[in-house]
Amino acid sequence: FAEAVRRGATLLFVSGHDIALLSAKVASAGRVPIVFIAMDFDPVRLGHVASITHPGANITGIFVRQPELAAKRVEFAHQALSQARRLALWGTPNYREQVDAAAGAARTLGLETVYVEMNGNPGQSYLPDFKITTDRGAAAIVLPASGQVRAGRAEICKLALSHRIPLIAAERELVEAGALLSYGVRLDDAYREAANYIDRIARGERAG
């Protein structure tokens, strides 16, 4: 982002973890407008914007309340798999808010959960994650909304089918690859709305 600003960028677009948004804020120094998509963090709680309705300063964007969606995914899992009493909640520290919300929803429904930290980074297999899941007796896996899951969906769904363990996902692309069901936002809609914000700023509106 700093290099982009040095080269005369008139707007910065950020999608990813909050560290990327922080980097853009530092690079812009309050001078270059920023449009973000917050999929895995709360921009208000972390202090990136003042509020949802009036973000302030030189920044605006799209905030998807993933913890709330994660809780609903557990409810749908319970409805679809009424005999399942233990769910595996996959995640990483970056998606801890989603995992915590899913665990809370499971407790409300009287379900047990096991946390499985995902190891399937580029070049690594998700097979160990499935072994942990099955060894701990989980009847289904609730996946977080994450770029890591999207990137690894082919292997994740293939291994889930071979292990005969249903997946509850955040995005329909996972269902197309073999997950049982999904509940969440459509990423193309979020990016389309962000493009609308960018267009409005380019036409003279203030980001804040």
Helices and strands as residue ranges (DSSP letters): H 2-6, E 12-15, H 18-28, E 34-38, E 59-63, H 66-80, E 86-91, G 93-95, H 96-108, E 112-117, H 127-135, E 140-142, H 147-151, H 153-163, E 167-169, H 172-177, E 181-182, H 187-202
